[in-house]
Amino acid sequence: MPLNWIDVQNLDFYHLLFLERHHLMWFAKSHSKDKVLAIALKAHPEVLWYFKRLLPEAAEVFENMAGSVSPDLSGEEIRRAEIEVMRSINDWMVYVVDPAIYDRLEFTRWDDSELTDFVDFSGRRVVDIGAGTGRLSFVAASRGATVYAVEPVRTLRDYLKRKAETIGYKRFYVVDGLIEEIPFEDDFADIVISGHVFGDFPDREYGEMVRVVRNGGDIVLFPGNNDTDNEIHDFLAGKGFGWGRFEEPGTGFVRKYRLKVEKRSL
């Protein structure tokens, strides 16, 4: 079911010029046959150029998509396609238009104790992977942690920096990066946290988190999975994660996971 976090009816399609490489990879992989995206790219050569320039390995895919569309498009057809594309990436539109909208969503209003009772942040070096608007990062920072918020979307990084400055956190650092390529050295963090991110490439993501956290440190995940034994749960349980459940307002019960990392000496 499509998200409805933001009304895209009156948004400019050129907001897609703020998308990042990993967004375009999703388009290229999952929507190469998408007629509405093809129409929108045909009607906006500037956006097509940006897609090809940012993700050159998929340039032919995007070019072929636009080339499959007749040049005789009505303004109504074009706008209908634009809106449908923006609706399909409703969450991304929030991130590039106004990240503060995310902070006001009902499901983000769970009690901070669901995280702070799970792990002690005081005096710890914490890496938050896919920090978004900082729902987990700012809880950790408020408990005395030094926080490294890793976020691949530039508009969200800018938002995180402004928010940290407004609150007055001095030991809060915002860094570009992805969960499958965490930009820190081995054993860098005392705690790795992540919310609504884990699961696209489980083995690679897990390996990176273990690499970055020190021996005896913790990995804490709020992956946003429902309170069921799904693939994410089975993978994490199989790796030795303990877990609990809590209620996300408006969503229902979801699960949270914690692993105490023990690295064997070679």
C-alpha positions as MATLAB code, in Angstrom:
seq = 'MPLNWIDVQNLDFYHLLFLERHHLMWFAKSHSKDKVLAIALKAHPEVLWYFKRLLPEAAEVFENMAGSVSPDLSGEEIRRAEIEVMRSINDWMVYVVDPAIYDRLEFTRWDDSELTDFVDFSGRRVVDIGAGTGRLSFVAASRGATVYAVEPVRTLRDYLKRKAETIGYKRFYVVDGLIEEIPFEDDFADIVISGHVFGDFPDREYGEMVRVVRNGGDIVLFPGNNDTDNEIHDFLAGKGFGWGRFEEPGTGFVRKYRLKVEKRSL';
ca = [
       0.000    0.000    0.000;
       1.516    3.376   -1.005;
       2.518    5.761    1.770;
       0.719    9.046    2.158;
       3.125   11.088    4.244;
       3.040   14.078    1.908;
       0.561   15.293   -0.723;
       2.476   15.263   -4.004;
      -0.300   16.789   -6.131;
       1.310   20.225   -6.242;
       4.963   19.226   -5.982;
       7.439   19.949   -8.753;
       8.846   16.871  -10.479;
      12.262   18.536  -10.392;
      12.505   17.570   -6.721;
      13.816   14.273   -8.121;
      17.061   16.126   -8.783;
      17.731   15.721   -5.039;
      17.636   11.915   -5.168;
      20.801    9.925   -4.468;
      22.558    7.053   -6.253;
      20.921    4.346   -4.166;
      17.490    5.749   -5.058;
      18.288    5.582   -8.761;
      19.617    2.049   -8.379;
      16.169    1.072   -7.117;
      14.524    2.709  -10.137;
      16.902    0.978  -12.536;
      16.475   -2.436  -10.910;
      12.760   -2.433  -10.139;
      11.160    0.024  -12.562;
      12.979   -0.358  -15.867;
       9.650   -1.347  -17.479;
       7.624    1.334  -15.696;
       5.633    3.274  -18.293;
       4.860    6.279  -16.069;
       8.520    6.735  -15.116;
       9.430    6.473  -18.805;
       6.905    9.202  -19.659;
       8.177   11.469  -16.892;
      11.806   11.038  -17.973;
      10.894   11.661  -21.612;
       9.158   14.890  -20.640;
      12.054   16.053  -18.458;
      15.411   15.677  -20.233;
      17.125   17.493  -17.352;
      16.012   14.778  -14.925;
      16.992   12.083  -17.422;
      20.436   13.672  -17.745;
      20.798   13.773  -13.947;
      19.824   10.105  -13.606;
      22.353    9.067  -16.257;
      25.107   11.252  -14.819;
      24.588   10.113  -11.224;
      24.273    6.419  -12.106;
      26.262    5.958  -15.344;
      26.129    2.165  -15.150;
      22.357    2.419  -15.659;
      22.451    5.240  -18.227;
      21.379    2.913  -21.029;
      18.424    1.678  -18.978;
      17.125    5.200  -18.421;
      17.825    6.225  -22.011;
      15.931    3.217  -23.326;
      13.011    3.975  -21.051;
      12.690    7.519  -22.348;
      13.237    6.330  -25.917;
      10.315    3.925  -25.678;
       7.855    6.793  -25.261;
       6.213    8.765  -28.051;
       7.201   12.467  -28.109;
       3.551   13.386  -28.639;
       2.547   13.612  -25.002;
      -0.150   15.886  -23.668;
       0.424   18.042  -20.618;
      -2.220   16.014  -18.803;
      -0.460   12.726  -19.568;
       2.849   14.116  -18.365;
       1.466   15.501  -15.112;
      -0.411   12.288  -14.405;
       2.837   10.341  -14.824;
       4.786   12.783  -12.628;
       2.283   12.452   -9.806;
       2.223    8.666  -10.012;
       6.021    8.498   -9.871;
       6.160   10.854   -6.878;
       3.446    8.884   -5.102;
       5.483    5.706   -5.552;
       8.401    7.328   -3.714;
       6.326    9.236   -1.160;
       8.836    8.695    1.645;
      11.709    9.965   -0.516;
       9.680   13.048   -1.390;
       9.348   13.811    2.314;
      13.103   13.490    2.745;
      13.898   15.927   -0.050;
      11.012   18.398    0.432;
      10.594   18.664    4.224;
      12.157   16.048    6.545;
      10.349   17.603    9.520;
       7.192   15.898    8.244;
       8.737   12.545    9.177;
       9.318   13.694   12.748;
       5.593   14.413   13.062;
       4.434   10.982   11.891;
       2.506    9.033   14.505;
       4.598    5.856   14.382;
       7.738    7.774   15.462;
       6.173    8.700   18.824;
       7.102    5.563   20.733;
       8.536    6.027   24.213;
      12.292    6.668   24.355;
      12.585    4.113   27.153;
      12.060    1.374   24.571;
      15.604    2.194   23.459;
      17.235    3.481   26.645;
      16.076    0.488   28.716;
      17.585   -1.769   26.067;
      21.138   -0.389   26.191;
      23.142    2.154   28.230;
      24.381    5.032   26.060;
      26.175    7.085   28.712;
      29.725    7.911   27.652;
      29.571    5.549   24.662;
      30.594    6.083   21.051;
      27.483    5.330   19.019;
      27.064    4.882   15.275;
      23.502    5.236   13.973;
      23.157    3.662   10.522;
      20.571    5.220    8.230;
      19.916    7.911   10.813;
      17.117    9.584    8.849;
      15.814   12.516   10.882;
      17.578   11.238   13.997;
      14.860    9.403   15.927;
      17.440    7.054   17.461;
      20.458    9.362   17.228;
      18.996   12.096   19.391;
      17.849    9.658   22.055;
      21.435    8.377   22.310;
      22.856   11.924   22.335;
      20.435   12.971   25.078;
      21.832   10.166   27.251;
      25.429   11.367   26.970;
      26.677    9.450   23.954;
      28.993   10.713   21.254;
      26.942   10.070   18.135;
      27.981    9.488   14.533;
      24.817    9.703   12.430;
      25.388    7.908    9.119;
      22.905    8.975    6.444;
      23.169    8.683    2.640;
      20.600   11.377    1.767;
      22.077   14.883    1.642;
      18.857   16.686    2.573;
      18.548   14.490    5.653;
      22.188   15.108    6.600;
      21.554   18.849    6.393;
      18.457   18.415    8.556;
      20.371   16.397   11.157;
      23.103   19.025   11.373;
      20.616   21.864   11.840;
      18.663   19.929   14.434;
      21.787   19.040   16.442;
      22.943   22.658   16.349;
      19.528   23.895   17.497;
      19.476   21.466   20.429;
      23.091   22.270   21.224;
      24.731   18.854   20.979;
      28.490   19.258   20.519;
      29.445   15.594   20.153;
      27.106   14.880   17.266;
      28.664   14.171   13.869;
      26.840   13.610   10.592;
      28.464   11.382    7.976;
      27.568   10.155    4.493;
      27.349    6.379    4.178;
      25.297    3.216    3.719;
      24.651    0.263    6.006;
      26.382   -2.090    3.588;
      29.445    0.236    3.426;
      29.817    1.827    6.873;
      32.532    4.533    6.617;
      34.457    3.703    9.804;
      37.413    1.572   10.754;
      37.154   -1.804   12.474;
      36.121   -1.724   16.166;
      35.223    1.970   15.952;
      31.972    1.984   17.950;
      30.802    0.868   21.355;
      27.246    0.619   20.053;
      25.745    0.410   16.566;
      22.061    1.300   16.283;
      19.717    1.392   13.322;
      16.004    1.916   12.765;
      13.873    0.920    9.768;
      16.966    0.159    7.660;
      18.187   -3.407    8.130;
      17.093   -6.174    5.789;
      17.814   -5.517    2.103;
      21.185   -7.309    2.154;
      21.195   -9.092    5.535;
      24.553  -10.884    5.364;
      26.461   -7.879    4.097;
      24.750   -5.464    6.500;
      25.311   -7.738    9.475;
      28.958   -8.218    8.555;
      29.544   -4.482    8.352;
      27.904   -3.779   11.704;
      29.952   -6.496   13.414;
      33.117   -5.141   11.799;
      32.521   -1.603   13.050;
      31.536   -2.412   16.636;
      34.220   -3.332   19.177;
      34.472   -6.665   20.920;
      31.946   -6.630   23.746;
      29.947   -3.845   22.128;
      26.293   -3.889   21.161;
      24.228   -3.874   17.976;
      20.685   -2.620   18.529;
      18.156   -2.777   15.704;
      14.639   -1.418   15.369;
      14.042   -2.791   11.858;
      10.336   -1.942   11.741;
       9.270   -5.546   11.157;
       5.856   -6.567   12.425;
       5.510   -8.811   15.454;
       5.880  -11.987   13.404;
       8.594  -14.537   12.733;
       9.485  -13.217    9.280;
      12.752  -13.471    7.332;
      14.365  -10.569    9.195;
      13.486  -12.099   12.544;
      14.739  -15.532   11.548;
      18.036  -14.099   10.290;
      18.678  -12.043   13.445;
      17.588  -14.785   15.830;
      19.899  -17.144   13.959;
      22.793  -14.771   14.634;
      22.068  -14.785   18.348;
      20.141  -11.528   18.733;
      17.850  -11.295   21.707;
      14.586   -9.522   21.026;
      11.549   -7.860   22.499;
       8.379   -6.218   21.285;
       6.989   -2.734   21.679;
       4.143   -0.706   20.280;
       4.626    1.854   17.536;
       1.671    4.247   17.712;
      -0.639    3.780   14.769;
       1.296    0.726   13.573;
       0.920   -1.858   16.305;
       3.485   -4.125   17.891;
       6.899   -4.388   16.255;
      10.180   -5.948   17.317;
      13.533   -4.708   18.539;
      16.783   -6.657   18.674;
      20.076   -6.575   20.573;
      23.309   -8.493   20.157;
      26.318   -8.412   22.464;
      29.182   -8.823   20.010;
      31.881  -11.326   20.868;
      34.774  -11.480   18.433;
      37.057  -14.470   18.533;
      40.797  -13.850   18.464;
      42.639  -15.261   15.461;
];
